Amino acid sequence: MPSRRAKRFRTIADTEVGFVGTDVKFSAPLLDFSPFGLSVKTSQEVKVGTVFRLGVKIGSDYFRAAGVVRAKIPEGFAVEFLAMTSTDRALMRRLYLRLDMAARAE
């Protein structure tokens, strides 16, 4: 099995991810997260290859990105980040580092 590019973390607090596509708009609970993508729990039907604009609320801030559905998983689907602004990338990395530090403290 190939190794992942980065460790994935499950978020401690409930975190919603908002998705906007060509003809659909919905939100779903975040399952896990890495600097390269995320997975969500949802019964929403999506096709692998579907591109979304997505937003993740972190405290009072949001990071936004473009992402593509890379895989369906039993409880939802996984998304790879395609693009985000430098400000959004910095916010996303801060969240990732916070989750990494919390996991090391356990």
Secondary structure, DSSP 8 states (H G I E B T S, - for coil): ----SS--EE-SS--EEEEE-SS-EEEEEEEEEETTEEEEE------TT-EEEEEEEETTEEEEEEEEEEEEETTEEEEEEEE--HHHHHHHHHHHHHHHHHHHH-
